[in-house]
Every structure is written in C-alpha cells, then in structure tokens.
C-alpha cells in the first residue's frame, strides 16, 4: 500500500520533463494536453484539452474497434465522448470510466448498434452515479450537487449516432462537391436555458413551478441555479430526498418538487454518412463560446490534420484573451483556478471520416483526454479504501486530488465574477 502510494507520488511530483508523453500518447504543455494525431477505424483523429478550473472538470475519450463485448460478432466502429462537468470532476470522471462499458454491454445484448442501445447506456450511467450519491450523501452531501453534460458520438455501419445531454456540441464538416466549399451541420441538440425553446419545454413540463426558469445576472437558469436542463448527475435537482439536510442550505430549494427538474435523457440524431461528410468536431461549450460552427469547420478544412484539435483550442484561447484586452502570452501564464475567470475548460476531438473499416478491422484504439495524475490518483484511491485524500503530504504536493467538500473553501471559491455574475468554481453551468 505504502509503496504504491510512493510510486504515484514519484510519477506526479517528479516528472522527467515539463513536456512529456502521457500514457494515452498525448503531450502536456502547461495546462494544455494534446494528442496531435492518431488512427481510428475510419481515418485520422486529433484531440486537445486545456484546463481552466482548479480541478479539470472536462473528461473525454476515443474508443475505436469492437463496440460490444463479443469482439468477433458484434458491431465495430468508433466511439467519442465529451463530458463537461460542473460543480466538481466526480460525475465526468464516472462517465469516462463507465459509459463506454455500458454501451458495449447493451450492444452485445442487442447484437447491433442502435439509438436504444445508446439511450440505455445513458440511463445506466445515470443510475450508476445515483448509486454513488446514495451511498455517500450522509458523509459527503456535496456529491449530490455535482453533474456533467454528456456528448456521445458513435460511428458504425455507415451511420453517425449523436446523443447529447447538455450544451456540448457535435458539428459535421461537409465538403460540397460542386463548389468545394465546406459547410457546417450541427448534429447535436443543446439543452441550455438560454435557448427559448428549452425554456418553453421546461415551462410546459413544470406548470406547477412558475420559477422553473429565472433570469439571474442576465443569464437564464433552471430554478435560478443551473443553465443546462439535461445532464448526468445533479441529483439534488432530480430527487427531492437529496435536496434536504445534510445538503448545505445554499443548494436547497425553498419549494418542494415531486418530479425531476432536470433530465438525463439525451436528444439523439442518426445521420447516414454520405460522400460529402469529411469530419466531425466534438467539443465542450468552452470552444463554442469563442468560435462559430462555420469558423471551426473552415479551420479544420484549410489546415493540416496534424495538431488540428490543438489549433482550435489555441484560437479559442486567443479569442478569450482578446475579449479581455490582454495578450495570449499573458493568458497562458495564469494558473488553473484563476484561469476560470477568463475561459472554461475546453475539450476538442476532431475525427476524420476517410474510409470504411477494412476486413482486418485494424488495431483497437483507446485514448483518454488529459489522462493525468488526477485521474490516476482517483482510480488508485478507489482501489485503496484506506487512502486518506486529506493527507497533508498529498495536499502540500499540489496534486489534483478528488474534490473534498470544505465549507470554508466553498465560501472562498463561490465569489461571483464581476463581469457577468458567473460562479468561480461552478463555472457557467451553475450559479
């Protein structure tokens, strides 16, 4: 036990260089992680993640190969996941560890890929995290307030399945044969109270709650608290038994509710791939705050594939710096946590659609974005029940340990941004 902990500390505290390869083939430059290029079943891919929060709340993955537990007979293709957490990293990490496994299990049962398989995977992931909340609520009530947007794309049998809960986005780049121009087609529906149709949907579903959407600090929020109307987690807004003590009063609603105020059900689109479909961009909303769909696809189409996800992230950061009338070089010097005042965590995956899978089906590929010390420590702690995440040695080491609620730190971290009233720790999803 002690030796395993020391091995972990050695890996995290004394890396061989500041610019190094990770277990998933990526590289780290300050708060930016990237995998410039790789091969999936249908072509090339590129990934990048930049951290802004004190604990990275974005998680992501690319899985290419068998999409069921029956490798020889089941569906084959590529799975993409972008999980934009809020209130802490626990939910997005749980999704990253479990969503794909659930999908493979249900695909094996159905012996195919389908919208029903993906919806079942979302439901199982939601129920799995609910089980964790149930077990920990009395000792760690904050776990009920943590949630995550969830974007999943599956490329299989000539179809592109896009399932989304929250406000991450999947954008298809299509090159028109007649003109050669690239066109952006958004395949994901977004569930954010800033969208009028989402507010209308919420009001229709909750006629007994006149305050189901509230304009707060010039931002529409569900119950004045959270912008997204669909997510994994956020159990305190779905189950009334978790909206009471020992949950801190600042999270508790005054009016009782008998049905969930948020939903974990994804909107789902099935797109049959055509010759003009060249690539797909999956990204958390941190990218789309600074870039339009069309700007993104034009950048992908007109620049080299190698490092394209990193290029998109850097352009978004340059735009974030410009909005604050500062230089990009100065923005890069700002530490995590404080950086959240300037931009959100940003995750980008670009996947090219070059070919159908070969008869040999190729090697299995599994990549997790920003697979750093924080996620390794979480897995380690989950396997070693006697690890104390409050251990002063770990805290002094500045490692990203799993979030431990502290009422004093909550007050410090919940100061509002003077520009737009967004919450410092909970980012724009929650206020």
C-alpha positions in Angstrom: 0.0 0.0 0.0 2.7 2.5 1.1 5.0 1.6 -1.8 2.1 2.0 -4.3 1.4 5.4 -2.9 5.0 6.5 -3.2 5.2 5.3 -6.8 2.2 7.5 -7.5 3.8 10.5 -5.8 7.1 10.0 -7.7 5.3 9.9 -11.0 3.3 13.1 -10.3 5.8 15.2 -8.4 9.0 14.5 -10.3 8.2 14.0 -14.0 11.1 13.7 -16.3 10.3 16.9 -18.1 7.7 19.6 -18.5 6.9 18.4 -22.0 6.3 14.7 -21.9 4.3 11.9 -23.3 1.3 10.6 -21.3 0.0 7.0 -21.1 -2.6 7.8 -23.8 0.1 9.1 -26.3 -0.6 12.7 -25.6 1.7 15.5 -24.5 1.4 18.2 -21.9 2.4 21.9 -22.2 1.4 23.7 -19.0 -2.4 23.5 -18.8 -2.7 22.2 -22.4 -2.8 18.5 -23.1 -2.9 17.3 -26.7 -2.7 14.3 -29.0 -1.7 15.7 -32.4 -2.7 12.7 -34.4 -3.8 9.1 -34.3 -5.6 6.5 -36.4 -9.1 5.2 -35.7 -11.1 2.7 -37.7 -12.2 5.2 -40.3 -9.2 7.6 -40.6 -7.3 10.1 -38.6 -8.1 11.9 -35.3 -6.7 14.7 -33.1 -7.5 15.6 -29.5 -6.8 18.6 -27.2 -7.8 19.7 -23.7 -7.0 22.9 -21.8 -7.6 23.2 -18.1 -9.1 26.4 -16.5 -10.7 25.1 -13.3 -8.7 24.3 -10.3 -9.6 20.6 -10.9 -10.1 19.7 -14.5 -13.9 19.1 -14.9 -13.8 18.1 -18.6 -13.2 14.5 -19.4 -13.1 12.8 -22.8 -12.4 9.6 -24.6 -12.0 8.0 -28.0 -12.5 4.2 -28.4 -12.1 2.5 -31.8 -12.6 -1.1 -32.5 -15.2 -3.6 -31.2 -18.3 -1.8 -29.8 -19.6 -4.8 -27.9 -18.2 -7.4 -25.5 -18.5 -10.0 -28.3 -15.5 -8.8 -30.3 -15.8 -11.2 -33.2 -19.5 -10.9 -33.9 -20.7 -7.5 -32.6 -20.7 -4.0 -34.1 -17.4 -2.4 -35.0 -16.6 1.3 -35.2 -15.5 4.4 -33.2 -17.0 5.9 -30.0 -16.4 9.5 -29.0 -17.3 11.0 -25.6 -17.0 14.6 -24.3 -18.1 15.0 -20.7 -18.2 18.6 -19.4 -18.5 18.5 -15.7 -19.7 21.2 -13.3 -19.5 21.6 -9.6 -16.6 19.2 -9.4 -15.0 16.4 -11.5 -16.7 13.4 -10.0 -19.5 12.9 -12.5 -17.5 13.5 -15.6 -14.9 11.0 -14.3 -17.5 8.5 -13.6 -19.0 8.8 -17.1 -15.5 8.5 -18.6 -15.0 5.2 -16.6 -18.4 3.7 -17.3 -20.4 5.0 -20.3 -18.5 3.0 -23.0 -18.6 -0.2 -21.0 -22.4 0.1 -20.6 -22.7 0.8 -24.3 -20.7 -2.3 -25.2 -22.8 -4.4 -22.8 -26.1 -3.3 -24.3 -24.8 -3.6 -27.9 -23.9 -7.2 -27.1 -27.4 -7.9 -25.8 -29.0 -6.3 -28.9 -26.2 -7.6 -31.2 -26.2 -4.3 -33.0 -25.8 -0.6 -32.5 -29.0 1.4 -32.2 -30.5 4.5 -30.6 -32.0 2.3 -27.9 -28.5 0.9 -27.0 -27.2 4.4 -26.6 -30.2 5.6 -24.5 -29.8 2.5 -22.3 -26.1 3.4 -21.7 -27.1 6.9 -20.7 -29.7 5.6 -18.3 -27.3 3.0 -16.8 -24.7 5.7 -16.3 -27.2 8.0 -14.6 -28.3 5.2 -12.3 -24.7 4.2 -11.5 -23.9 7.7 -10.4 -27.1 7.9 -8.4 -26.0 4.8 -6.5 -22.8 6.6 -5.6 -24.7 9.6 -4.4 -27.0 7.4 -2.3 -24.1 5.7 -0.6 -22.1 8.9 0.1 -24.8 11.5 0.7 -24.8 11.4 4.5 -21.0 11.9 4.8 -20.4 13.9 1.6 -23.6 15.7 0.7 -21.8 17.9 -1.9 -21.7 14.8 -4.2 -25.4 15.4 -4.9 -24.7 18.8 -6.5 -22.0 17.6 -9.0 -23.1 16.9 -12.6 -21.9 16.7 -16.1 -23.0 17.4 -19.7 -22.6 14.3 -21.8 -22.0 14.2 -25.6 -21.6 10.8 -27.3 -21.0 10.0 -30.9 -20.8 6.5 -32.4 -19.7 5.8 -36.0 -20.8 2.4 -37.0 -22.2 0.6 -40.1 -22.3 3.7 -42.2 -24.2 5.8 -39.6 -23.3 8.5 -37.2 -25.2 8.4 -33.9 -25.1 11.6 -31.9 -26.5 11.6 -28.3 -26.4 14.7 -26.2 -27.5 15.9 -22.7 -26.4 19.4 -22.0 -24.6 22.0 -24.2 -21.6 20.4 -25.7 -21.8 20.2 -29.4 -21.1 17.9 -32.4 -20.6 19.6 -35.8 -20.2 17.7 -39.1 -17.9 19.2 -41.8 -19.3 18.6 -45.2 -17.5 19.5 -48.4 -19.8 20.4 -51.3 -18.8 18.5 -54.4 -19.9 21.3 -56.8 -18.1 24.1 -55.2 -15.5 22.6 -52.9 -16.8 24.8 -50.0 -17.1 23.3 -46.5 -20.4 23.5 -44.7 -21.1 23.1 -41.0 -24.0 20.9 -39.9 -24.7 20.8 -36.2 -25.9 17.3 -35.3 -26.5 17.8 -31.6 -29.4 19.5 -29.9 -28.4 21.7 -26.9 -30.2 21.9 -23.6 -29.4 25.3 -22.2 -32.0 27.6 -20.6 -30.6 30.5 -22.7 -32.4 28.9 -25.7 -36.1 30.0 -25.9 -37.4 26.6 -27.0 -35.7 24.9 -24.0 -37.3 27.4 -21.6 -40.7 26.7 -23.2 -40.1 23.0 -22.8 -39.3 23.4 -19.2 -42.4 25.6 -18.6 -44.6 23.1 -20.3 -43.2 20.2 -18.3 -43.4 22.1 -14.9 -46.6 24.2 -14.9 -46.7 24.0 -11.1 -43.3 25.8 -10.9 -43.7 29.3 -12.2 -40.0 29.9 -11.3 -38.7 26.9 -13.3 -36.6 29.3 -15.3 -35.2 32.5 -13.8 -33.2 35.3 -15.3 -30.2 35.8 -12.9 -27.3 38.0 -13.6 -28.6 38.3 -17.2 -28.4 34.5 -17.6 -31.3 32.2 -17.8 -31.1 29.3 -15.3 -33.3 26.4 -14.2 -34.6 27.5 -10.8 -32.0 30.3 -10.9 -29.3 27.7 -10.3 -28.1 25.9 -13.4 -28.1 26.7 -17.1 -28.4 23.2 -18.6 -31.7 21.4 -18.5 -30.3 17.9 -19.1 -27.3 16.3 -17.5 -25.9 13.2 -15.8 -25.8 13.7 -12.0 -27.1 17.0 -10.4 -29.1 14.6 -8.3 -30.2 17.3 -5.9 -32.4 18.7 -8.7 -33.8 15.3 -9.7 -34.6 13.6 -6.4 -36.2 15.6 -3.5 -34.6 13.3 -0.9 -31.2 14.8 -1.9 -32.4 18.4 -1.6 -32.5 18.5 2.2 -30.1 18.2 5.1 -27.3 17.4 5.3 -27.0 19.3 2.0 -25.8 22.8 2.6 -28.6 25.4 2.7 -27.3 27.3 -0.3 -28.2 24.4 -2.5 -31.6 23.6 -1.1 -34.8 24.8 -2.9 -37.5 26.5 -0.9 -40.4 24.9 -2.8 -40.6 21.1 -2.8 -40.7 19.1 -6.0 -42.2 15.8 -6.8 -40.7 15.1 -10.2 -37.2 15.7 -11.5 -36.4 19.3 -12.6 -33.6 18.1 -14.8 -33.4 15.1 -17.1 -30.7 12.7 -18.1 -32.4 11.6 -21.3 -30.3 12.6 -24.3 -31.6 14.0 -27.6 -30.5 11.6 -30.3 -29.8 12.1 -34.0 -28.9 9.3 -36.5 -27.2 10.6 -39.7 -26.4 8.2 -42.6 -22.9 9.1 -43.8 -22.6 10.4 -47.3 -19.6 11.1 -49.5 -19.5 14.8 -48.7 -19.2 14.1 -44.9 -15.5 14.6 -44.2 -15.0 15.1 -40.5 -16.8 15.7 -37.2 -15.8 18.1 -34.4 -16.9 17.2 -30.9 -16.3 19.8 -28.2 -17.4 21.1 -24.9 -19.1 24.5 -24.9 -15.8 26.2 -23.8 -14.9 26.1 -27.5 -18.2 27.3 -28.9 -18.2 30.3 -26.6 -15.4 31.7 -28.8 -16.0 30.2 -32.2 -18.9 29.6 -34.5 -19.6 26.2 -36.2 -18.7 27.6 -39.6 -15.4 29.1 -38.3 -14.5 25.7 -36.8 -15.1 23.6 -39.9 -13.3 26.1 -42.1 -10.3 25.9 -39.9 -10.3 22.1 -40.0 -10.7 22.1 -43.7 -8.0 24.6 -44.5 -5.2 23.5 -42.1 -3.1 20.3 -41.8 -4.7 17.4 -39.9 -1.7 17.0 -37.5 -2.4 19.1 -34.4 -5.8 20.4 -35.6 -7.5 20.0 -32.3 -4.8 21.9 -30.5 -5.1 24.6 -33.2 -8.8 25.0 -32.5 -8.1 25.2 -28.7 -5.4 27.8 -29.2 -7.6 30.0 -31.5 -10.3 29.9 -28.8 -7.8 30.9 -26.2 -6.6 33.8 -28.3 -10.1 35.0 -28.7 -10.7 34.7 -25.0 -7.6 36.8 -24.4 -8.7 39.4 -27.0 -12.1 39.7 -25.2 -10.3 40.7 -22.1 -7.9 43.0 -23.9 -4.9 41.0 -23.0 -2.1 39.2 -24.8 -2.4 35.4 -25.4 1.1 35.0 -24.0 -0.1 36.6 -20.7 -3.2 34.4 -20.6 -1.0 31.3 -20.7 0.8 32.4 -17.6 -2.4 32.4 -15.5 -2.7 29.4 -13.2 -5.6 27.0 -13.1 -8.4 28.2 -10.9 -7.8 31.8 -11.6 -7.8 31.0 -15.3 -11.5 30.1 -15.0 -12.2 33.9 -14.9 -11.0 34.1 -18.5 -12.3 30.8 -20.1 -13.8 27.4 -19.3 -12.1 24.0 -19.5 -12.1 23.3 -23.3 -12.1 19.8 -24.9 -11.9 19.2 -28.6 -11.9 16.0 -30.6 -11.6 16.0 -34.4 -12.3 12.8 -36.2 -11.9 12.4 -40.0 -14.2 10.1 -42.0 -11.9 8.8 -44.7 -13.0 5.2 -45.3 -15.0 2.2 -44.3 -13.3 -0.2 -41.9 -11.1 -2.8 -43.6 -11.8 -6.5 -43.4 -9.0 -6.9 -41.0 -10.6 -4.3 -38.8 -7.3 -2.9 -37.5 -6.0 -2.4 -34.0 -8.1 -1.4 -31.0 -7.5 2.3 -30.0 -8.4 3.7 -26.6 -7.4 7.3 -25.7 -8.5 9.5 -22.8 -8.0 13.2 -23.0 -5.7 14.8 -20.3 -5.2 11.4 -18.7 -3.0 12.9 -15.9 -2.2 12.4 -12.3 -5.6 13.5 -11.1 -7.4 10.6 -12.8 -4.7 8.1 -11.9 -5.0 9.1 -8.3 -8.8 8.8 -8.3 -8.5 5.2 -9.6 -5.8 4.4 -7.0 -7.9 5.8 -4.2 -11.0 3.9 -5.3 -9.0 0.7 -5.1 -7.3 1.5 -1.7 -10.0 2.2 0.8 -7.5 3.2 3.5 -6.1 6.1 1.5 -6.9 9.4 3.2 -7.4 12.1 0.5 -7.0 14.7 3.1 -3.4 13.5 3.9 -1.3 16.6 4.3 1.5 15.1 2.3 -0.8 15.0 -0.7 -2.2 18.4 -0.2 1.2 20.0 0.1 2.2 18.3 -3.1 -0.4 20.3 -5.1 -1.7 17.1 -6.8 -5.2 17.2 -8.2 -6.8 15.0 -5.5 -10.6 14.1 -5.7 -12.7 17.0 -4.6 -13.3 17.1 -0.8 -16.0 19.5 0.3 -15.0 22.1 2.8 -17.4 24.8 3.8 -14.8 27.4 4.3 -13.2 26.8 0.9 -16.7 26.8 -0.7 -17.3 30.3 0.5 -13.9 31.4 -0.9 -14.5 29.8 -4.3 -18.0 30.9 -4.8 -17.2 34.6 -5.4 -19.0 36.0 -8.4 -17.1 37.2 -11.4 -17.6 40.9 -11.5 -18.2 40.9 -15.3 -21.2 38.7 -15.6 -22.0 37.1 -12.3 -20.7 33.6 -13.2 -19.7 31.5 -10.3 -15.9 30.9 -9.9 -15.9 27.2 -9.0 -19.1 26.0 -10.6 -18.5 27.7 -13.9 -21.3 29.0 -16.1 -23.3 25.8 -15.7 -24.2 26.6 -12.1 -24.7 29.9 -10.3 
